[in-house]
Amino acid sequence: MGPFRPYAEHGEVMQYYEVPADLLDDPEALRPWAEKAITVAGRKKVKRSSRGGP
């Protein structure tokens, strides 16, 4: 399963991923997937400097 592409014709990719359909019917399998998704979503994004030097 790949990233969400709401505007495929423009090549734009969003940072959202769809839950695999087979996990929706299996709470035991869904839990680790959801926990990982929540952990990743909670991470701080690192701001990168647009300058090349100190």
N, C-alpha and C positions, 0 to 999 in steps of 0.2 A: 504494500500500500504506500503510495507516494504522498507528497505534500499537496495541500489544497491549492488548486489553480482556478480561481473564479473567473479569471479573464485570460484563458489559455491563448487566445489569439494575440495578446500583448506580451506573453511570456512572463507575466507577473506571478511570483510564487509567494504564498503566505506561509507563516509559521504555524499552521494548524494541520493536524493529522486526524483522519477519521478512525474511530474505534472499529476494529475488525468485527464484522457481523457475527461471527461465531462466538465472540466473547459476550455479546449482549444476552445470550441465553444461558451463560455459565458464570454465575457470580464468583465462584472460586477462581476462575481463570481471569475474570475482569479485574479483580482487586489489585494484583501486582501491576497490571497495565495502568490502571488509574493512579496508583500511588506513584509510579514513575513519572507519569504525566504531570502530576501535581508538583513533584519535586523539581522537575525541569522548569516548569512554569514559574516557580518561586525563585529561581536563581536570578541574581542581579546581572544585568547586561553590563559589560565593561565598555566604557566610553573610550574610543580611540582618538588620539589627537590627530587633527588634520595636518599638523605641522610635521615636517620631516626631521627636525633637529631639536636640540635642547633649548 
